[in-house]
Amino acid sequence: MTRNVGGIDRIIRIVLGAALIVGAITGTLGAWGWIGLVPLATGLIGWCPPYAIFGINTCKVSSAPAGNSEQPPATGS
């Protein structure tokens, strides 16, 4: 399972999920507030199943470590 949720996306999911759960606990939103478990979980785990299905990735692209190129070694001429 490769992470596909990163940065601001994770923060928004965690904050929104927590707010919905608080709304459910206090009775402000009713039972529908428990749907906040979904964005909270995906934010904490860093992986979203629909993102995986549609090929979406909001994580930063990491560069390969120095000296780890995928090019074949040069041959002498």
MMTF fields as JSON, N, C-alpha, C and O atoms, coordinates in Angstrom:
{
  "mmtfVersion": "1.0.0",
  "mmtfProducer": "UNKNOWN",
  "numBonds": 307,
  "numAtoms": 308,
  "numGroups": 77,
  "numChains": 1,
  "numModels": 1,
  "chainsPerModel": [1],
  "groupsPerChain": [77],
  "chainIdList": ["A"],
  "bondAtomList": [4, 2, 8, 6, 12, 10, 16, 14, 20, 18, 24, 22, 28, 26, 32, 30, 36, 34, 40, 38, 44, 42, 48, 46, 52, 50, 56, 54, 60, 58, 64, 62, 68, 66, 72, 70, 76, 74, 80, 78, 84, 82, 88, 86, 92, 90, 96, 94, 100, 98, 104, 102, 108, 106, 112, 110, 116, 114, 120, 118, 124, 122, 128, 126, 132, 130, 136, 134, 140, 138, 144, 142, 148, 146, 152, 150, 156, 154, 160, 158, 164, 162, 168, 166, 172, 170, 176, 174, 180, 178, 184, 182, 188, 186, 192, 190, 196, 194, 200, 198, 204, 202, 208, 206, 212, 210, 216, 214, 220, 218, 224, 222, 228, 226, 232, 230, 236, 234, 240, 238, 244, 242, 248, 246, 252, 250, 256, 254, 260, 258, 264, 262, 268, 266, 272, 270, 276, 274, 280, 278, 284, 282, 288, 286, 292, 290, 296, 294, 300, 298, 304, 302],
  "bondOrderList": [1, 1, 1, 1, 1, 1, 1, 1, 1, 1, 1, 1, 1, 1, 1, 1, 1, 1, 1, 1, 1, 1, 1, 1, 1, 1, 1, 1, 1, 1, 1, 1, 1, 1, 1, 1, 1, 1, 1, 1, 1, 1, 1, 1, 1, 1, 1, 1, 1, 1, 1, 1, 1, 1, 1, 1, 1, 1, 1, 1, 1, 1, 1, 1, 1, 1, 1, 1, 1, 1, 1, 1, 1, 1, 1, 1],
  "groupList": [{"groupName": "MET", "atomNameList": ["N", "CA", "C", "O"], "elementList": ["N", "C", "C", "O"], "formalChargeList": [0, 0, 0, 0], "bondAtomList": [1, 0, 2, 1, 3, 2], "bondOrderList": [1, 1, 2], "singleLetterCode": "M", "chemCompType": "L-PEPTIDE LINKING"}, {"groupName": "THR", "atomNameList": ["N", "CA", "C", "O"], "elementList": ["N", "C", "C", "O"], "formalChargeList": [0, 0, 0, 0], "bondAtomList": [1, 0, 2, 1, 3, 2], "bondOrderList": [1, 1, 2], "singleLetterCode": "T", "chemCompType": "L-PEPTIDE LINKING"}, {"groupName": "ARG", "atomNameList": ["N", "CA", "C", "O"], "elementList": ["N", "C", "C", "O"], "formalChargeList": [0, 0, 0, 0], "bondAtomList": [1, 0, 2, 1, 3, 2], "bondOrderList": [1, 1, 2], "singleLetterCode": "R", "chemCompType": "L-PEPTIDE LINKING"}, {"groupName": "ASN", "atomNameList": ["N", "CA", "C", "O"], "elementList": ["N", "C", "C", "O"], "formalChargeList": [0, 0, 0, 0], "bondAtomList": [1, 0, 2, 1, 3, 2], "bondOrderList": [1, 1, 2], "singleLetterCode": "N", "chemCompType": "L-PEPTIDE LINKING"}, {"groupName": "VAL", "atomNameList": ["N", "CA", "C", "O"], "elementList": ["N", "C", "C", "O"], "formalChargeList": [0, 0, 0, 0], "bondAtomList": [1, 0, 2, 1, 3, 2], "bondOrderList": [1, 1, 2], "singleLetterCode": "V", "chemCompType": "L-PEPTIDE LINKING"}, {"groupName": "GLY", "atomNameList": ["N", "CA", "C", "O"], "elementList": ["N", "C", "C", "O"], "formalChargeList": [0, 0, 0, 0], "bondAtomList": [1, 0, 2, 1, 3, 2], "bondOrderList": [1, 1, 2], "singleLetterCode": "G", "chemCompType": "PEPTIDE LINKING"}, {"groupName": "ILE", "atomNameList": ["N", "CA", "C", "O"], "elementList": ["N", "C", "C", "O"], "formalChargeList": [0, 0, 0, 0], "bondAtomList": [1, 0, 2, 1, 3, 2], "bondOrderList": [1, 1, 2], "singleLetterCode": "I", "chemCompType": "L-PEPTIDE LINKING"}, {"groupName": "ASP", "atomNameList": ["N", "CA", "C", "O"], "elementList": ["N", "C", "C", "O"], "formalChargeList": [0, 0, 0, 0], "bondAtomList": [1, 0, 2, 1, 3, 2], "bondOrderList": [1, 1, 2], "singleLetterCode": "D", "chemCompType": "L-PEPTIDE LINKING"}, {"groupName": "LEU", "atomNameList": ["N", "CA", "C", "O"], "elementList": ["N", "C", "C", "O"], "formalChargeList": [0, 0, 0, 0], "bondAtomList": [1, 0, 2, 1, 3, 2], "bondOrderList": [1, 1, 2], "singleLetterCode": "L", "chemCompType": "L-PEPTIDE LINKING"}, {"groupName": "ALA", "atomNameList": ["N", "CA", "C", "O"], "elementList": ["N", "C", "C", "O"], "formalChargeList": [0, 0, 0, 0], "bondAtomList": [1, 0, 2, 1, 3, 2], "bondOrderList": [1, 1, 2], "singleLetterCode": "A", "chemCompType": "L-PEPTIDE LINKING"}, {"groupName": "TRP", "atomNameList": ["N", "CA", "C", "O"], "elementList": ["N", "C", "C", "O"], "formalChargeList": [0, 0, 0, 0], "bondAtomList": [1, 0, 2, 1, 3, 2], "bondOrderList": [1, 1, 2], "singleLetterCode": "W", "chemCompType": "L-PEPTIDE LINKING"}, {"groupName": "PRO", "atomNameList": ["N", "CA", "C", "O"], "elementList": ["N", "C", "C", "O"], "formalChargeList": [0, 0, 0, 0], "bondAtomList": [1, 0, 2, 1, 3, 2], "bondOrderList": [1, 1, 2], "singleLetterCode": "P", "chemCompType": "L-PEPTIDE LINKING"}, {"groupName": "CYS", "atomNameList": ["N", "CA", "C", "O"], "elementList": ["N", "C", "C", "O"], "formalChargeList": [0, 0, 0, 0], "bondAtomList": [1, 0, 2, 1, 3, 2], "bondOrderList": [1, 1, 2], "singleLetterCode": "C", "chemCompType": "L-PEPTIDE LINKING"}, {"groupName": "TYR", "atomNameList": ["N", "CA", "C", "O"], "elementList": ["N", "C", "C", "O"], "formalChargeList": [0, 0, 0, 0], "bondAtomList": [1, 0, 2, 1, 3, 2], "bondOrderList": [1, 1, 2], "singleLetterCode": "Y", "chemCompType": "L-PEPTIDE LINKING"}, {"groupName": "PHE", "atomNameList": ["N", "CA", "C", "O"], "elementList": ["N", "C", "C", "O"], "formalChargeList": [0, 0, 0, 0], "bondAtomList": [1, 0, 2, 1, 3, 2], "bondOrderList": [1, 1, 2], "singleLetterCode": "F", "chemCompType": "L-PEPTIDE LINKING"}, {"groupName": "LYS", "atomNameList": ["N", "CA", "C", "O"], "elementList": ["N", "C", "C", "O"], "formalChargeList": [0, 0, 0, 0], "bondAtomList": [1, 0, 2, 1, 3, 2], "bondOrderList": [1, 1, 2], "singleLetterCode": "K", "chemCompType": "L-PEPTIDE LINKING"}, {"groupName": "SER", "atomNameList": ["N", "CA", "C", "O"], "elementList": ["N", "C", "C", "O"], "formalChargeList": [0, 0, 0, 0], "bondAtomList": [1, 0, 2, 1, 3, 2], "bondOrderList": [1, 1, 2], "singleLetterCode": "S", "chemCompType": "L-PEPTIDE LINKING"}, {"groupName": "GLU", "atomNameList": ["N", "CA", "C", "O"], "elementList": ["N", "C", "C", "O"], "formalChargeList": [0, 0, 0, 0], "bondAtomList": [1, 0, 2, 1, 3, 2], "bondOrderList": [1, 1, 2], "singleLetterCode": "E", "chemCompType": "L-PEPTIDE LINKING"}, {"groupName": "GLN", "atomNameList": ["N", "CA", "C", "O"], "elementList": ["N", "C", "C", "O"], "formalChargeList": [0, 0, 0, 0], "bondAtomList": [1, 0, 2, 1, 3, 2], "bondOrderList": [1, 1, 2], "singleLetterCode": "Q", "chemCompType": "L-PEPTIDE LINKING"}],
  "groupTypeList": [0, 1, 2, 3, 4, 5, 5, 6, 7, 2, 6, 6, 2, 6, 4, 8, 5, 9, 9, 8, 6, 4, 5, 9, 6, 1, 5, 1, 8, 5, 9, 10, 5, 10, 6, 5, 8, 4, 11, 8, 9, 1, 5, 8, 6, 5, 10, 12, 11, 11, 13, 9, 6, 14, 5, 6, 3, 1, 12, 15, 4, 16, 16, 9, 11, 9, 5, 3, 16, 17, 18, 11, 11, 9, 1, 5, 16],
  "groupIdList": [1, 2, 3, 4, 5, 6, 7, 8, 9, 10, 11, 12, 13, 14, 15, 16, 17, 18, 19, 20, 21, 22, 23, 24, 25, 26, 27, 28, 29, 30, 31, 32, 33, 34, 35, 36, 37, 38, 39, 40, 41, 42, 43, 44, 45, 46, 47, 48, 49, 50, 51, 52, 53, 54, 55, 56, 57, 58, 59, 60, 61, 62, 63, 64, 65, 66, 67, 68, 69, 70, 71, 72, 73, 74, 75, 76, 77],
  "secStructList": [7, 7, 7, 7, 7, 7, 6, 2, 2, 2, 2, 2, 2, 2, 2, 2, 2, 2, 2, 2, 2, 2, 2, 2, 2, 2, 6, 1, 1, 4, 4, 4, 4, 4, 4, 4, 2, 2, 2, 2, 2, 2, 2, 2, 2, 6, 7, 7, 2, 2, 2, 2, 2, 2, 6, 7, 7, 7, 1, 7, 7, 7, 7, 7, 7, 6, 6, 7, 7, 7, 1, 7, 7, 7, 7, 7, 7],
  "xCoordList": [0.856, 0.0, 0.907, 1.528, 0.971, 1.787, 0.981, -0.194, 1.608, 0.899, 0.517, 1.307, -0.705, -1.157, -1.841, -2.384, -1.818, -2.383, -1.256, -0.637, -0.994, 0.114, -0.137, -1.058, 0.689, 0.704, -0.589, -1.185, -1.01, -2.223, -3.449, -4.355, -3.473, -4.595, -4.789, -5.918, -3.705, -3.787, -4.296, -5.153, -3.773, -4.178, -5.668, -6.375, -6.143, -7.564, -8.425, -9.448, -8.028, -8.797, -8.864, -9.923, -7.733, -7.697, -8.55, -9.326, -8.411, -9.184, -10.679, -11.497, -11.033, -12.443, -13.048, -14.159, -12.318, -12.805, -13.023, -14.051, -12.051, -12.18, -13.358, -14.096, -13.54, -14.658, -16.007, -16.937, -16.112, -17.363, -17.641, -18.783, -16.604, -16.782, -17.195, -18.066, -16.577, -16.965, -18.422, -19.169, -18.829, -20.226, -21.174, -22.283, -20.738, -21.571, -21.649, -22.714, -20.52, -20.495, -21.358, -22.07, -21.29, -22.067, -23.53, -24.34, -23.873, -25.253, -25.599, -26.745, -24.629, -24.862, -25.187, -26.077, -24.483, -24.667, -25.475, -25.859, -25.73, -26.44, -25.516, -24.293, -26.111, -25.346, -24.502, -23.495, -24.892, -24.133, -22.719, -21.844, -22.492, -21.159, -20.126, -18.927, -20.585, -19.659, -18.998, -18.027, -19.515, -18.854, -17.464, -16.634, -17.217, -15.906, -14.8, -13.619, -15.173, -14.171, -13.413, -12.233, -14.086, -13.446, -12.323, -11.189, -12.587, -11.468, -10.401, -9.217, -10.812, -9.834, -8.897, -7.679, -9.456, -8.642, -7.728, -6.545, -8.268, -7.428, -6.34, -5.249, -6.623, -5.61, -4.511, -3.334, -4.888, -3.901, -3.067, -1.862, -3.705, -3.001, -2.169, -1.083, -2.689, -1.978, -2.302, -1.583, -3.368, -3.764, -5.266, -6.019, -5.706, -7.127, -7.466, -6.899, -8.377, -8.712, -9.196, -8.738, -10.106, -10.503, -9.332, -9.273, -8.416, -7.233, -6.445, -5.969, -6.307, -5.573, -6.269, -5.61, -7.587, -8.347, -8.19, -8.009, -8.259, -8.194, -6.785, -6.61, -5.781, -4.399, -4.013, -3.104, -4.693, -4.398, -3.364, -3.433, -2.407, -1.388, -1.05, -0.555, -1.311, -1.017, 0.259, 0.577, 0.996, 2.284, 3.33, 3.239, 4.327, 5.426, 6.225, 6.368, 6.737, 7.567, 8.959, 9.59, 9.429, 10.764, 11.779, 11.523, 12.93, 13.97, 14.796, 14.89, 15.389, 16.212, 17.481, 17.985, 18.01, 19.253, 20.408, 20.405, 21.378, 22.521, 23.238, 23.405, 23.658, 24.379, 23.48, 23.974, 22.188, 21.252, 20.481, 19.252, 21.177, 20.497, 20.151, 20.787, 19.154, 18.719, 19.328, 18.909, 20.302, 20.962, 22.022, 22.674, 22.19, 23.218, 24.599, 24.761, 25.59, 26.938, 27.491, 27.21, 28.286, 28.879, 29.946, 30.674, 30.022, 31.034, 32.123, 31.855, 33.323, 34.446, 34.326, 33.794, 34.816, 34.7, 35.933, 35.976],
  "yCoordList": [-1.168, 0.0, 1.238, 1.565, 1.902, 3.097, 4.324, 4.438, 5.239, 6.462, 7.276, 7.436, 7.781, 8.626, 9.901, 10.665, 10.134, 11.344, 12.044, 11.456, 13.283, 13.959, 15.438, 16.02, 16.027, 17.464, 18.062, 17.614, 19.09, 19.844, 18.926, 19.069, 17.997, 17.057, 16.282, 16.121, 15.809, 15.068, 15.952, 15.537, 17.164, 18.086, 18.389, 18.366, 18.669, 18.974, 17.781, 17.952, 16.576, 15.377, 15.161, 14.844, 15.335, 15.11, 16.142, 15.789, 17.415, 18.48, 18.324, 18.41, 18.097, 17.937, 16.701, 16.757, 15.593, 14.369, 14.553, 14.142, 15.174, 15.415, 16.335, 16.108, 17.379, 18.308, 17.596, 17.848, 16.721, 15.982, 15.039, 14.907, 14.392, 13.481, 14.255, 13.806, 15.408, 16.25, 16.672, 16.688, 17.016, 17.374, 16.225, 16.439, 14.998, 13.833, 13.583, 13.261, 13.73, 13.497, 14.505, 14.152, 15.77, 16.814, 16.837, 17.529, 16.092, 16.05, 17.143, 17.24, 17.961, 19.047, 18.511, 19.033, 17.485, 16.942, 15.655, 15.195, 15.088, 13.811, 12.675, 12.814, 11.566, 10.365, 10.544, 9.857, 11.449, 11.651, 12.167, 12.034, 12.74, 13.228, 12.119, 12.368, 10.894, 9.766, 9.425, 8.669, 9.973, 9.777, 10.414, 10.133, 11.266, 11.878, 10.875, 11.202, 9.66, 8.61, 8.301, 7.952, 8.43, 8.107, 9.092, 8.656, 10.406, 11.304, 11.296, 11.469, 11.099, 11.039, 9.84, 9.976, 8.691, 7.481, 7.61, 7.281, 8.085, 8.209, 9.254, 9.123, 10.282, 11.285, 10.749, 11.042, 9.968, 9.413, 8.316, 8.223, 7.497, 6.402, 6.915, 6.403, 7.936, 8.478, 7.751, 7.893, 6.979, 6.217, 6.288, 6.081, 6.582, 6.703, 5.726, 5.84, 4.768, 3.797, 4.418, 3.991, 5.412, 6.006, 6.671, 6.625, 7.278, 7.858, 6.764, 6.968, 5.603, 4.492, 4.003, 3.697, 3.93, 3.465, 4.416, 3.979, 5.722, 6.715, 7.222, 8.093, 6.69, 7.06, 8.45, 9.07, 8.942, 10.261, 10.114, 9.179, 11.031, 11.012, 12.454, 13.203, 12.847, 14.213, 14.277, 15.327, 13.174, 13.17, 13.836, 13.816, 14.428, 15.018, 13.904, 12.811, 14.195, 13.226, 13.281, 14.337, 12.143, 12.116, 11.779, 10.95, 12.429, 12.158, 10.972, 10.702, 10.273, 9.111, 9.58, 10.659, 8.792, 9.161, 9.275, 8.614, 10.104, 10.307, 8.99, 8.181, 8.788, 7.584, 6.391, 5.274, 6.597, 5.503, 5.731, 5.674, 5.985, 6.222, 4.9, 3.878, 4.927, 3.709, 3.561, 2.693, 4.384, 4.295, 3.218, 3.035, 2.492, 1.461, 2.1, 3.246, 1.386, 1.955, 2.229, 1.508, 3.296, 3.661, 2.636, 2.125, 2.351, 1.421, 2.216, 3.267, 1.725, 2.405, 2.305, 1.32, 3.318, 3.28, 2.767, 2.68],
  "zCoordList": [0.0, 0.0, 0.0, 1.012, -1.119, -1.276, -0.888, -1.238, -0.165, 0.232, -1.0, -1.93, -0.982, -2.083, -1.579, -2.376, -0.283, 0.315, 1.064, 1.951, 0.713, 1.372, 1.586, 1.013, 2.412, 2.632, 3.113, 4.092, 2.397, 2.75, 2.719, 3.54, 1.781, 1.656, 2.963, 3.426, 3.551, 4.812, 5.938, 6.719, 6.023, 7.088, 6.991, 7.999, 5.791, 5.592, 5.983, 6.646, 5.585, 5.92, 7.434, 7.975, 8.108, 9.559, 10.289, 11.177, 9.921, 10.578, 10.295, 11.211, 9.039, 8.671, 9.341, 9.868, 9.319, 9.954, 11.443, 11.982, 12.112, 13.552, 13.851, 14.81, 13.031, 13.236, 13.07, 13.836, 12.087, 11.883, 13.053, 13.493, 13.548, 14.682, 15.938, 16.683, 16.172, 17.311, 17.164, 18.142, 15.936, 15.688, 15.984, 16.473, 15.685, 15.984, 17.486, 18.011, 18.175, 19.627, 20.368, 21.308, 19.937, 20.621, 20.202, 20.819, 19.165, 18.708, 17.71, 17.272, 17.347, 16.396, 15.008, 14.336, 14.576, 13.236, 13.202, 12.126, 14.325, 14.357, 13.943, 13.956, 13.582, 13.242, 11.983, 11.816, 11.106, 9.866, 10.131, 9.275, 11.281, 11.615, 11.737, 11.606, 11.988, 12.099, 10.769, 10.735, 9.682, 8.388, 8.411, 7.546, 9.398, 9.571, 9.867, 9.752, 10.247, 10.453, 9.161, 9.201, 8.023, 6.738, 6.414, 6.215, 6.353, 6.06, 7.161, 6.872, 8.416, 9.495, 9.302, 9.419, 9.011, 8.816, 7.598, 7.675, 6.478, 5.279, 5.472, 4.917, 6.249, 6.538, 7.435, 7.225, 8.432, 9.347, 8.688, 8.92, 7.875, 7.203, 6.035, 5.761, 5.347, 4.189, 2.9, 1.911, 2.895, 1.711, 1.537, 2.489, 0.319, 0.008, -1.123, -2.21, -0.897, -1.94, -3.258, -4.318, -3.239, -4.522, -5.257, -6.485, -4.528, -5.163, -5.88, -6.997, -5.237, -5.841, -7.11, -8.104, -7.078, -8.244, -9.425, -10.561, -9.152, -10.226, -10.523, -11.375, -9.832, -10.09, -9.604, -10.156, -8.578, -8.025, -6.92, -6.122, -6.869, -5.832, -5.47, -6.312, -4.229, -3.792, -2.964, -2.404, -2.876, -2.18, -3.064, -4.291, -2.406, -3.158, -3.822, -3.273, -4.993, -5.7, -5.092, -5.057, -4.618, -4.034, -5.116, -5.989, -5.048, -6.026, -5.55, -4.353, -6.503, -6.181, -5.487, -5.798, -4.552, -3.879, -4.874, -5.913, -4.558, -5.441, -5.681, -4.768, -6.926, -7.275, -7.528, -7.687, -7.569, -7.784, -9.077, -9.079, -10.164, -11.43, -12.081, -11.82, -12.916, -13.573, -14.951, -15.717, -15.285, -16.587, -16.516, -15.488, -17.64, -17.653, -17.594, -18.012, -17.088, -17.017, -18.417, -19.375, -18.497, -19.788, -20.172, -19.32, -21.464, -21.941, -22.645, -23.227, -22.591, -23.254, -24.766, -25.28, -25.492, -26.936, -27.608, -28.836]
}
